[in-house]
Amino acid sequence: PRRYTGRAGDGPRELVFHPSGRLLFVANELDASVVCYGYNVEEGKIGEKLEHVATDGSRNTSGVIMALDPSGEFLYTAHRRGSGGVSIWAIASDSGRLRRLQIVDEDGPQLQKLTMTADGKRLFGLSRAEGGVFGWRVANGKISRGMKLTDLTAPLSIATKSL
């Protein structure tokens, strides 16, 4: 088995592969950052670090969660602890560079999980603290203000299905 040693204090939590297969994004629990690595899909090998961005300048947040737009053009992040809303990042597919485009619902729910529909038109988030599922409409990577879709007691995971 191959291993990749990350930076001490990152605390990797989640990872997603870019649809091109050439980029790997890692959401870090401890320092509230996202790192993009090059990835060699043929060899199954993580390459060099291409980008490392702090998702929030405050020390009150941690536990980054993320969802990737199916087109690979946008990455959505939020924090499991603290506030800060949902951030939308444009992805430069050739370099893995991230550029923040928008922050929505800065005073919104504390989320534990983000997921996007296969068509890229909706983003969903679970909140244990608020006890429910929240949803955002997506158009050209940007999202509207979210709304609570349903009440649930301590939700843990979510899956979407194409209809």
Steps between C-alpha positions, in 0.01 A plus 500: 500500500610854423490775756520874472615707794312826534595801706477457878192677633289464183281212617359368170126432523353465150631462149352538154646432157458749218311347203819528291668253736805729518414689821426388856344741752538436873294680766689537827331475838758668722611809309178566300681481167469331162804358323515405134749238386587381154387142446621235257194288431694234304739436790256583778759738644465834676732759350620841609300748704356755259291718731434550871230751599357598837123483472445748782723759663344457843617260770135423586448253218638159420395176341474590131246305296473524124308404187626515142288619209464213246656720230812542712481879471393576858571379853262575789625509860350555846608437860383233741579720799441869510329707235616663184237390249555310178792611280512449127843461340585509129746225405770556239497148354853530359665603829255415781503865613197604702344846490214585734201632305230530761403442862132434573313468829783619724254490790349173377494152646801311630533214251639148535477384139469651152394318185406608151253351256642327192363774273673772708177697552461453875726491804380335820637524852426313820494675834492305823490823703198632306349152458436491129587509134574833331504568128641755256421551131813511282534696176834556325680393818332767716245411764197678636421543867427160650185377662411226742331222305408259777539434871696191605634390834883487490551415128835338414511445124323583178488353151341635184362318200462620142139487385 
